Amino acid sequence: MEPIGLFYGSTYGMTEKVAEKIKKAFGRSAKVDIYNLKNTSVEEMKKYTNLIFGTSAWGIGEMQDDWERFIDNLSEIDFSKRKLALFGLGDQKEYPESFVDGLGTLFCRLPEKGAVVGSWPVDGYDYYFSLAEKDGKFVGLVIDDHHQKELTDKRVKTWVEQLKKEFV
């Protein structure tokens, strides 16, 4: 498998922890390089055929600040020969009407949605509305470490197994 570039935006470090779990779940099957979005460039992203973008939720339905500053740079990348997976963190109890909307906003602002793989089932979550839900699935892995922390490792492992098949 080609090396994977994992880029995340994290305000309080929770998204970074999930990024590390994702890297660990790939094990020796793939080389995963992790980048904090606030310290990287579009040139770094261009090095990878397989990409993973991660974001936390911020406010009510807003994209995480680092992604907000960076998102327009993605138009400089040709995604036609790349695969992109997304993951997002959110709180379904405190924000059930905007659950993981940061992930949904990130997806909506991507210049090429056809490159996205790694959709995730909505089963097992309790929310009213999410911008990250498209056609009955989430656009990527969804983690609620506030209220379902005990499911995080299993969800990450299952999603990574899915990506190993989709990133070929």
C-alpha positions, 0 to 999 in steps of 0.5 A: 500500500502507498504511504498515507498522509494523515492531516488533522486540525485539533483545538484541544488535542482530541483529534490528534489522539484519534489520528494517532490511534488510526496510525497505530491501527494500520500497523505495518500494513502501511506507512502513515505520516501524521501532520498537524494542519497548522504546521503544514502546507499543500505541498506536503499533501501533494506527496500522497496518493492516499490521504486522511483528513481529520477535524474536530467539531467547533462551535455549532456547525463550524469547521475547526479553525485550522481547517477554516484557514486552510480549506481553500488551498485544497483547490491546488491539489488534483484529487483525480488520482487520489483517494481521501478518507475523512474522520470527525469528532463530535458530541451527540448529546450536547449538539444533537442538532449539529452533530459532527457538522465540522466534518460535514462542512469539510466534506462540502468544501472539498474541491473533489468529492468523488475522491472520498472513500471510507463512509461510515454507518449512522447506526449507534449514534443518537442525534437529530441532524448532521451535515456529515450525513449523506445518503444515509451514511456519514461521509467518514468515521465519526467519533464521540469520545465524550459519550462513547469513548468505549467504542472509539478503539473498535470504531477506529480498527473497523474503519482502518480495515475498511480503508485498507481495502479502499486505498488499494 
